[in-house]
Amino acid sequence: MRWLAPPLIALFASSFSVVAAAQEPPPLSQPKGDPDAEPAEPAEEQAPSEGEPEAAPPKAAPLPGDEVDADEPEPPLIPPAYDTLAGHVSVGVSGLWALPFGSLQEGIDQSRLLGSGPGLGGEIGIGLSRTVSLGVWGQFLFYGDTDDCTTCSATSFGIGAFVRYHLVQGTKFDPWMSAGLGYRRTSIKDLPGGDVDYSGIEWLRLQVGGDWYPVGFLGIGPLLELDMGIYSDRSGAGAQAVSPVFDQAMHWQFIAGAQIKLDIPGRY
């Protein structure tokens, strides 16, 4: 019986190892490959390279009312100057010196009966926009005598309307130019045969000038004027002494002067 002991012990040991292996929990699954390899560590996030710019964050959707019209022009880089003309009322008074030339009528030059002389002018205007004003003007001139008529004296009265364009805004000096028309009546007195009156439409009245405003409501400045008209009517006892026939012709005059202007409510 002693010879059976070793085989029985070996059989018993192998049976015990099979039972013990059945009771142990199954091992965790390993990735395919080397069973002895250590588990891989999670990969670190890659930092963006220095040469590549970071992506811009997405823009927020516009709120109601924030929509931009593609056709709307971009705002100017420099805002326009403050409007110193629209709605303003200006009253001006000027001192003038007139030099007539051209003809009173066909064949009679103004220089024969009208000498240069002083005068007064006045105007009232209102600004329609930041560059344009509209107004009325009046003028009274005193002509001197001439070599052909040393005893003559003459006066001229004119009235009409004008439109004026102002070249700049927002400065103390306001340069401008204007165009207008009106009616003129010229009376010549102390002619050898009596007085004579000429009247007609002044078709063109051009002015250039400028006003400097030392204070907001008061401006002063020079002006130059060129007038052209046609006398369509002649009357008076001295008409026949001037010429028995009356034919129309253009008359001209050049005027220089200075103006004082009141601005309401003031430029600044």
C-alpha positions as CSV (number, residue, x, y, z in Angstrom):
1,M,0.0,0.0,0.0
2,R,2.9,2.3,0.5
3,W,3.5,2.4,-3.2
4,L,0.0,4.0,-3.7
5,A,0.7,7.0,-1.4
6,P,2.6,9.2,-3.8
7,P,0.2,8.9,-6.7
8,L,-2.8,9.6,-4.4
9,I,-1.1,12.7,-3.0
10,A,-0.3,14.0,-6.5
11,L,-3.9,13.4,-7.6
12,F,-5.3,15.2,-4.6
13,A,-3.0,18.3,-5.1
14,S,-4.0,18.6,-8.8
15,S,-7.8,18.4,-7.9
16,F,-7.3,21.1,-5.2
17,S,-5.6,23.5,-7.7
18,V,-8.5,23.0,-10.2
19,V,-11.1,23.9,-7.6
20,A,-9.2,26.9,-6.4
21,A,-8.7,28.2,-10.0
22,A,-12.5,28.0,-10.6
23,Q,-13.3,30.1,-7.5
24,E,-10.9,33.0,-8.4
25,P,-12.5,36.1,-10.3
26,P,-11.5,36.4,-13.9
27,P,-8.6,38.9,-14.5
28,L,-9.2,42.3,-16.1
29,S,-9.0,42.4,-19.8
30,Q,-5.7,43.6,-21.1
31,P,-5.2,45.3,-24.5
32,K,-3.9,43.1,-27.2
33,G,-0.3,42.9,-27.2
34,D,2.2,42.5,-24.6
35,P,0.4,41.4,-21.4
36,D,3.2,42.8,-19.3
37,A,3.0,46.3,-20.8
38,E,1.9,49.1,-18.5
39,P,-1.4,50.9,-19.4
40,A,-0.9,54.0,-21.5
41,E,-1.2,57.4,-19.9
42,P,-3.8,59.9,-21.3
43,A,-2.3,62.1,-23.9
44,E,-1.7,65.7,-23.0
45,E,-3.6,68.6,-24.8
46,Q,-1.4,70.0,-27.6
47,A,-0.7,73.7,-27.1
48,P,-1.1,75.8,-30.2
49,S,2.1,76.6,-32.0
50,E,3.5,80.0,-31.6
51,G,3.4,80.7,-35.3
52,E,-0.4,80.0,-35.7
53,P,-2.8,82.8,-34.6
54,E,-5.6,81.8,-32.3
55,A,-9.0,81.6,-33.8
56,A,-11.3,84.7,-33.1
57,P,-14.3,84.0,-31.0
58,P,-17.6,83.9,-32.8
59,K,-19.4,87.2,-33.0
60,A,-22.6,87.6,-31.1
61,A,-25.8,87.9,-33.2
62,P,-27.0,91.5,-33.6
63,L,-29.9,92.6,-31.4
64,P,-33.1,93.9,-32.9
65,G,-32.5,97.4,-34.2
66,D,-28.8,96.8,-34.6
67,E,-29.0,95.8,-38.2
68,V,-26.7,97.9,-40.5
69,D,-27.8,98.9,-43.9
70,A,-25.2,98.0,-46.4
71,D,-26.2,101.0,-48.6
72,E,-25.9,103.5,-45.8
73,P,-22.8,105.7,-46.3
74,E,-20.1,105.7,-43.6
75,P,-20.1,108.7,-41.3
76,P,-17.6,111.4,-42.3
77,L,-14.2,111.4,-40.6
78,I,-14.6,115.2,-39.9
79,P,-18.1,116.4,-38.8
80,P,-19.5,119.4,-40.7
81,A,-19.0,122.8,-39.3
82,Y,-21.7,124.3,-37.1
83,D,-24.5,125.9,-39.3
84,T,-24.3,129.7,-38.8
85,L,-26.7,130.7,-41.6
86,A,-29.9,128.6,-41.9
87,G,-32.8,130.4,-40.2
88,H,-30.6,133.5,-39.4
89,V,-31.9,137.0,-40.3
90,S,-29.3,139.6,-41.4
91,V,-29.7,143.3,-41.8
92,G,-27.0,145.2,-43.6
93,V,-26.2,148.9,-44.2
94,S,-23.4,149.9,-46.6
95,G,-21.5,153.0,-47.7
96,L,-20.8,153.0,-51.5
97,W,-19.0,154.8,-54.2
98,A,-20.4,154.5,-57.7
99,L,-18.8,154.9,-61.1
100,P,-21.4,154.8,-64.0
101,F,-20.5,153.9,-67.6
102,G,-22.4,152.6,-70.6
103,S,-25.3,154.6,-72.1
104,L,-28.4,156.3,-70.8
105,Q,-29.9,155.8,-74.3
106,E,-28.6,155.1,-77.7
107,G,-25.9,157.7,-78.5
108,I,-25.9,159.3,-75.0
109,D,-23.1,158.0,-72.7
110,Q,-23.7,158.2,-69.0
111,S,-20.3,159.8,-68.5
112,R,-21.6,162.9,-70.3
113,L,-24.3,163.6,-67.7
114,L,-23.4,161.4,-64.6
115,G,-20.2,161.7,-62.7
116,S,-19.0,159.3,-60.0
117,G,-20.3,159.8,-56.5
118,P,-21.3,158.4,-53.1
119,G,-24.2,156.3,-52.1
120,L,-26.0,154.3,-49.4
121,G,-27.2,150.7,-49.6
122,G,-29.3,148.4,-47.4
123,E,-30.5,144.8,-47.4
124,I,-32.4,142.3,-45.4
125,G,-31.8,138.5,-45.9
126,I,-32.7,135.2,-44.4
127,G,-30.7,132.0,-44.5
128,L,-32.4,129.1,-46.4
129,S,-29.7,126.6,-45.8
130,R,-26.1,126.4,-44.4
131,T,-24.8,128.0,-47.7
132,V,-27.7,129.9,-49.3
133,S,-29.6,133.0,-48.3
134,L,-32.3,135.1,-50.0
135,G,-33.1,138.7,-49.5
136,V,-34.1,142.2,-50.8
137,W,-31.9,145.2,-51.4
138,G,-32.3,148.9,-51.8
139,Q,-29.8,151.6,-53.0
140,F,-29.6,155.3,-53.2
141,L,-26.8,157.0,-55.2
142,F,-25.7,160.6,-55.6
143,Y,-23.9,161.3,-58.9
144,G,-21.6,164.3,-59.4
145,D,-21.4,166.7,-62.3
146,T,-19.4,166.2,-65.5
147,D,-17.4,168.3,-67.9
148,D,-20.3,168.4,-70.4
149,C,-22.8,169.5,-67.7
150,T,-21.1,171.4,-64.8
151,T,-24.5,172.4,-63.4
152,C,-26.0,168.9,-63.4
153,S,-26.8,166.8,-60.4
154,A,-28.3,163.4,-60.4
155,T,-29.7,160.7,-58.1
156,S,-30.5,157.1,-58.7
157,F,-32.8,154.8,-56.7
158,G,-32.8,151.0,-57.0
159,I,-34.7,148.2,-55.4
160,G,-34.8,144.4,-56.0
161,A,-34.0,140.9,-54.8
162,F,-30.9,138.7,-54.5
163,V,-29.7,135.2,-53.8
164,R,-26.4,134.8,-52.0
165,Y,-24.0,131.9,-51.7
166,H,-21.7,131.6,-48.7
167,L,-18.5,129.8,-49.3
168,V,-17.5,128.6,-45.8
169,Q,-19.0,127.8,-42.5
170,G,-17.8,127.9,-38.9
171,T,-15.3,130.8,-39.3
172,K,-15.4,134.4,-38.2
173,F,-14.8,135.5,-41.8
174,D,-17.7,134.8,-44.1
175,P,-16.9,135.3,-47.8
176,W,-19.9,135.3,-50.2
177,M,-21.1,136.1,-53.7
178,S,-24.6,137.1,-54.8
179,A,-26.7,137.7,-57.9
180,G,-29.9,139.7,-58.2
181,L,-32.0,142.0,-60.3
182,G,-34.4,144.9,-59.7
183,Y,-35.8,148.2,-60.8
184,R,-33.8,151.5,-61.1
185,R,-34.9,155.1,-61.6
186,T,-32.3,157.8,-62.3
187,S,-33.2,161.5,-62.2
188,I,-31.0,164.2,-63.7
189,K,-31.6,167.8,-62.6
190,D,-30.6,171.2,-63.8
191,L,-30.2,170.4,-67.4
192,P,-30.3,173.4,-69.7
193,G,-33.7,172.3,-71.0
194,G,-35.1,171.0,-67.7
195,D,-35.1,167.8,-65.6
196,V,-35.2,164.3,-67.1
197,D,-35.9,160.9,-65.6
198,Y,-34.8,157.4,-66.8
199,S,-36.3,154.2,-65.5
200,G,-36.2,150.5,-66.3
201,I,-35.2,147.0,-65.2
202,E,-31.8,146.3,-63.8
203,W,-31.2,142.8,-65.3
204,L,-28.0,141.9,-63.5
205,R,-26.6,142.8,-60.1
206,L,-23.5,140.9,-59.2
207,Q,-21.7,141.2,-55.8
208,V,-18.7,139.7,-54.1
209,G,-17.6,140.4,-50.5
210,G,-17.0,139.1,-47.1
211,D,-18.1,139.8,-43.5
212,W,-15.8,139.5,-40.5
213,Y,-17.6,139.0,-37.2
214,P,-15.5,140.3,-34.3
215,V,-18.6,139.5,-32.1
216,G,-21.3,137.0,-32.8
217,F,-24.0,139.4,-33.9
218,L,-22.0,142.1,-35.7
219,G,-20.1,141.8,-39.0
220,I,-18.1,144.2,-41.1
221,G,-16.5,143.8,-44.5
222,P,-15.9,145.0,-48.0
223,L,-18.0,144.5,-51.2
224,L,-17.7,145.0,-54.9
225,E,-20.7,145.3,-57.3
226,L,-21.3,145.3,-61.0
227,D,-24.8,146.4,-62.3
228,M,-26.3,146.2,-65.8
229,G,-29.7,147.4,-66.9
230,I,-31.7,149.0,-69.7
231,Y,-33.8,152.1,-69.3
232,S,-37.1,151.5,-71.0
233,D,-38.8,154.8,-70.2
234,R,-37.7,158.5,-70.4
235,S,-39.7,161.4,-69.1
236,G,-39.4,165.1,-68.1
237,A,-39.1,168.5,-69.7
238,G,-35.4,168.1,-70.5
239,A,-35.9,164.9,-72.5
240,Q,-36.0,166.7,-75.8
241,A,-32.9,168.7,-74.9
242,V,-31.0,165.5,-74.4
243,S,-32.2,163.9,-77.7
244,P,-35.4,164.1,-79.7
245,V,-35.3,160.3,-80.3
246,F,-35.2,157.8,-77.5
247,D,-33.7,154.4,-78.3
248,Q,-32.8,151.9,-75.5
249,A,-29.3,150.9,-74.7
250,M,-27.4,149.1,-71.9
251,H,-26.1,151.1,-68.9
252,W,-23.5,149.8,-66.5
253,Q,-22.0,150.9,-63.2
254,F,-19.2,149.7,-60.9
255,I,-19.6,150.1,-57.1
256,A,-17.2,149.6,-54.3
257,G,-18.1,149.9,-50.6
258,A,-18.0,148.6,-47.0
259,Q,-20.9,147.1,-45.1
260,I,-22.0,146.7,-41.5
261,K,-24.2,143.7,-40.9
262,L,-26.4,142.6,-37.9
263,D,-27.0,138.9,-37.5
264,I,-30.0,137.6,-35.5
265,P,-29.6,135.5,-33.3
266,G,-25.8,135.7,-33.8
267,R,-23.1,133.6,-35.4
268,Y,-21.7,132.2,-32.1
